[in-house]
Amino acid sequence: MARQLSRSDNLIHQFDSVLRTLVPGSAQPRRPSPALAQPEGALDDEQRRHVAGLMRINHTGEVCAQALYQGQGLTAKLGDTRERMEEAAAEEIDHLAWCDQRLRELDGRTSYLNPAFYAASFGLGALAGAVGDRVSLGFVAATEEQVGRHLEAHLRKLPIDDKRSRAVLEQMRIDEAQHERMALESGGSRFPLPVKWGMRLVSKVMTKSVYRL
């Protein structure tokens, strides 16, 4: 019989999750990075800085995804969907680690703004979960839709020779599309366009600031 976790146990687990999300190099992927199967391209200094900026944006996006799932996990019931949501969260950890690894290969760094974006996303996830599972799952679906748009844009902006970053982003795009479908098929609400426009505006603020910071 599984032991019922105490409040202290849950707090320790939550604190561990925060550290693994925010401390560079702490996230451990279950799957090897797709970049490992590709050669390192011949990038000049300007290209490396540009790619590092793009990968920093994607890393922060994965920080937000982890915070969203963690906040949601505290308040949402989810029922039969919980196992599928936990699987999606585990795949997001893969993405987080892959982006972190690629940043280190590029001599880049993660964003200084990650703690602030983590806190905001955690709060939104917890709020959505408290409102109800349909809203919580709908928020996941709408977020994954936004992430997919970013990934498609970044794939177009990558230098042709950067096959390692491209391999990472292409696998992330596949996974995020699956997460979006899963959330909708599990009963998530389709958010109206005004809400999606608002989320897109917030997303633009994030990308503009994180590219350099």
Secondary structure in CASP SS format (residue, H / E / C, confidence):
PFRMAT SS
TARGET T0000
AUTHOR 0000-0000-0000
METHOD secondary structure of the structure
MODEL  1
M C 1.00
A C 1.00
R C 1.00
Q C 1.00
L C 1.00
S C 1.00
R H 1.00
S H 1.00
D H 1.00
N H 1.00
L H 1.00
I H 1.00
H H 1.00
Q H 1.00
F H 1.00
D H 1.00
S H 1.00
V H 1.00
L H 1.00
R H 1.00
T H 1.00
L H 1.00
V C 1.00
P C 1.00
G C 1.00
S C 1.00
A C 1.00
Q C 1.00
P C 1.00
R C 1.00
R C 1.00
P C 1.00
S C 1.00
P H 1.00
A H 1.00
L H 1.00
A H 1.00
Q C 1.00
P C 1.00
E C 1.00
G C 1.00
A C 1.00
L C 1.00
D C 1.00
D H 1.00
E H 1.00
Q H 1.00
R H 1.00
R H 1.00
H H 1.00
V H 1.00
A H 1.00
G H 1.00
L H 1.00
M H 1.00
R H 1.00
I H 1.00
N H 1.00
H H 1.00
T H 1.00
G H 1.00
E H 1.00
V H 1.00
C H 1.00
A H 1.00
Q H 1.00
A H 1.00
L H 1.00
Y H 1.00
Q H 1.00
G H 1.00
Q H 1.00
G H 1.00
L H 1.00
T H 1.00
A C 1.00
K C 1.00
L C 1.00
G H 1.00
D H 1.00
T H 1.00
R H 1.00
E H 1.00
R H 1.00
M H 1.00
E H 1.00
E H 1.00
A H 1.00
A H 1.00
A H 1.00
E H 1.00
E H 1.00
I H 1.00
D H 1.00
H H 1.00
L H 1.00
A H 1.00
W H 1.00
C H 1.00
D H 1.00
Q H 1.00
R H 1.00
L H 1.00
R H 1.00
E H 1.00
L C 1.00
D C 1.00
G C 1.00
R C 1.00
T C 1.00
S C 1.00
Y C 1.00
L C 1.00
N H 1.00
P H 1.00
A H 1.00
F H 1.00
Y H 1.00
A H 1.00
A H 1.00
S H 1.00
F H 1.00
G H 1.00
L H 1.00
G H 1.00
A H 1.00
L H 1.00
A H 1.00
G H 1.00
A H 1.00
V H 1.00
G C 1.00
D H 1.00
R H 1.00
V H 1.00
S H 1.00
L H 1.00
G H 1.00
F H 1.00
V H 1.00
A H 1.00
A H 1.00
T H 1.00
E H 1.00
E H 1.00
Q H 1.00
V H 1.00
G H 1.00
R H 1.00
H H 1.00
L H 1.00
E H 1.00
A H 1.00
H H 1.00
L H 1.00
R H 1.00
K H 1.00
L C 1.00
P C 1.00
I C 1.00
D C 1.00
D C 1.00
K H 1.00
R H 1.00
S H 1.00
R H 1.00
A H 1.00
V H 1.00
L H 1.00
E H 1.00
Q H 1.00
M H 1.00
R H 1.00
I H 1.00
D H 1.00
E H 1.00
A H 1.00
Q H 1.00
H H 1.00
E H 1.00
R H 1.00
M H 1.00
A H 1.00
L H 1.00
E H 1.00
S C 1.00
G C 1.00
G C 1.00
S C 1.00
R C 1.00
F C 1.00
P C 1.00
L H 1.00
P H 1.00
V H 1.00
K H 1.00
W H 1.00
G H 1.00
M H 1.00
R H 1.00
L H 1.00
V H 1.00
S H 1.00
K H 1.00
V H 1.00
M H 1.00
T H 1.00
K H 1.00
S H 1.00
V H 1.00
Y C 1.00
R C 1.00
L C 1.00
END
